[in-house]
């Protein structure tokens, strides 16, 4: 189970990074707080994390902390919807909800610390619900979670469609993200509702089968993971798309190298000054994209300058329109030799290697084809 902690930790690290970039973004602040509380509560639900916490802070501390963190997880979720949709009176409602969450947290904490450690020992499955403080602890936390999750679900339907991007993307615009998030919230609400019923049954003197209670505990852990996955789905999908573009631009940048080197040698004044000299700029997405576009512009400017040399004196300049990549590569090599020899331009510039498509990708494809032809001629010579 410890391996599943990687997902919420990765999501939290990403949200913290986004928050450092946009510190004044209130919805992002609350969704980060929500993920922080959920991430911290997750290891406390596991036996190893609970025993470690109890060994440091005293017996029962892990149980108290886990429930308090869950309270503020769902409180932060409500505030996320309030502020992302700019709901009327959002700040006042957030303060009221904070007071309610704090009151419940104080109540369950006092209930837990006013009973002997022996009575508070064990798990939800073994606790003596006939003790009023124990029943108050579990019932108070469960009822607040039911209220908060129900309110969050209602606000989801009312506000998420009005939320500003990018906050609403993973919850409404992206169907998969909406489904996973809604599933996580629904499972959390179900788990809390069932646990509240268990408290009532056991307080009245009844019993609940241990396998049933264990299944509900696992359901709560799984629901937290689903919620974290859903709320970060759009960001993860965007990162995958960004990685694909990064790889495509980096590959195109390297494939344009033969053409760029020939044109940069002929016209060094066309080479633009790098915008950044940072050590890791060559690997950063922004740096890769910037170098790719700069190289494309430098190649296009160089082709404009060298184009008068590509057509012989007895040839029609229109011949370049139907020239293939291999033909253009051969003409470019002859032209570079003429430029190196100081031969003046025989005519005006003409269009060279113009893509047939309406977008920049078609233009880049033509440049890459010529560059690949230059590389092939280098390898065969």
Secondary structure, DSSP 8 states (H G I E B T S, - for coil): -GGGHHHHHHHHHHHHHHHHH-TT-HHHHHHHHHHHHHHHHHHHTSHHHHHHHHHHH-TTHHHHHHHHHHHHHHHHHHHHHHHHTT-TTHHHHHHHHHHHHHHHHHHHHHHHHTS-HHHH-S-TTTS-TTSHHHHHHHHHHHHHHHHHHHHHHHHHHHHGGG--TTTTIIIIISHHHHHHHHHHHHHHHHHHHHHHHHHHHHHTT----HHHHHHHHHHHHHHHHHHHHHHTHHHHHHHHHHHHHHHHHHHHHHHTHHHHHHHHHH-GGG----S---TTTTTSHHHHHHHHHHHHHHHHHHHHHHGGGSS-TTS-GGGGGG--HHHHHHHHHHHHHHHHTT----S-----S--SSSSHHHHHHHHHHHHHHHHHHHHH-
